[in-house]
Amino acid sequence: MTELYGSDAFSPQQVAERVESVGVAKARAPLLSLFMLGLLAGAFIAEGFVSENRAGFNNLDRDYFDMVVAAYDAVVGGRRYVSSRTIASGSLLHELDIPDMVLADDNFATIVGAVGEGRRIYDNIRKAVHYLLSCNLSEVLVMLGSTLLGWPLPLLPIHILWINLVTDGFPALALAVDPKDPDVMKRPPRDPQARLLDRERFLAVCLQGTVMALVTLAVFGISLTIWHDEVPFARTMTFTTLVLVQLLHAFSCRHERYSLFQIGVMTNRALVGAVLLSALLQAWILLSAWGQEIFKVVPLRADEWWLMLGLGVLPFVVMELWKVWRRMREPVAEAR
């Protein structure tokens, strides 16, 4: 019996030269056994012992030869995953392509975990980009809509700076560490050439940004035209409403199909903490004399708080209902 520790150290021609002196060969690992079979098949073909059409074999031998040729194709022709032992030998065959993945523990279940983790990272990048784009679009539309309607500026530059640095920044960072979606391994593989922001997601960004802007403008308009508040009061309400809708929007961005209550509010504690921190900072600005002076805001009445809270949750409710409608209309396609 000859034990081949490093079968990948030999070329097909060298293996063929040793075949005559080998009675029984074995390898220490199953993957090496497969690799050894592939080398033997290549050696047989290269040295002319057999042809690829199995000429000169009886029926039983042909079955074995088919298995060996399949092993050769898997190892030499199409291998993309190699064991750590094969890599450690440092002598891969020249016919082998550079592997896309190295299995450090020789366990193919590792591939499943790696695919899931890769999908999680990709999804989280899309979530953060989606959140930032939709929030920034809402700010642009608020400023543009107020100008077109002939109203005063609804936000001051310092308000926009605060929203972009604090209200948008903390939740976006928390979305980047969101756990795996419940259907992450049920989805079919995505097209490697697909865009990060495809047509469907681009339309969702535009729709959600528009809804948040409309709600914010509605608060500004009610304060100015119905309640006849002074501009500082209306501006303070607009500032706070936009902060509120964007913080709630972060929870909507966690999944494009499943509701927040299906995923679980506390499954991303970082996002919960980021939203609470941003809300507390916003409350501190509104209630402290120092914050009121720096950000040019004023204390609000109870009815103004109720208006902001009532309309501020509306975009979140609309987006959650849209997810329900989408799940009913488009059942998820599972990978086979």
Stockholm file with secondary structure:
# STOCKHOLM 1.0

chainA/1-336         MTELYGSDAFSPQQVAERVESVGVAKARAPLLSLFMLGLLAGAFIAEGFVSENRAGFNNLDRDYFDMVVAAYDAVVGGRRYVSSRTIASGSLLHELDIPDMVLADDNFATIVGAVGEGRRIYDNIRKAVHYLLSCNLSEVLVMLGSTLLGWPLPLLPIHILWINLVTDGFPALALAVDPKDPDVMKRPPRDPQARLLDRERFLAVCLQGTVMALVTLAVFGISLTIWHDEVPFARTMTFTTLVLVQLLHAFSCRHERYSLFQIGVMTNRALVGAVLLSALLQAWILLSAWGQEIFKVVPLRADEWWLMLGLGVLPFVVMELWKVWRRMREPVAEAR
#=GR chainA/1-336 SS CEECSCGGGSCHHHHHHHHTTCSSEECSSHHHHHHHHHHHHHHHHHTTSSCTTCTTCCHHHHHHHHHHHHHHIIIIISCCEEEHHHHHHTCCCTTSCCCSEEETTSCTHHHHHHHHHHHHHHHHHHHHHHHHHHHHHHHHHHHHHHHHTTCCCSSCHHHHHHIIIIITHHHHHHHTTCCCCTTTTTSCCCCTTCCSSCHHHHHHHHHHHHHHHHHHHHHHHIIIIISCCCHHHHHHHHHHHHHHHHHHHHHHTTCSSSCHHHHCGGGCHHHHHHHHHHHHHHHHHHHSHHHHHHHTCCCCCHHHHHHHHHHHTHHHHHHHHHHHHHHHHSCCCCCC
#=GC SS_cons         CEECSCGGGSCHHHHHHHHTTCSSEECSSHHHHHHHHHHHHHHHHHTTSSCTTCTTCCHHHHHHHHHHHHHHIIIIISCCEEEHHHHHHTCCCTTSCCCSEEETTSCTHHHHHHHHHHHHHHHHHHHHHHHHHHHHHHHHHHHHHHHHTTCCCSSCHHHHHHIIIIITHHHHHHHTTCCCCTTTTTSCCCCTTCCSSCHHHHHHHHHHHHHHHHHHHHHHHIIIIISCCCHHHHHHHHHHHHHHHHHHHHHHTTCSSSCHHHHCGGGCHHHHHHHHHHHHHHHHHHHSHHHHHHHTCCCCCHHHHHHHHHHHTHHHHHHHHHHHHHHHHSCCCCCC
//
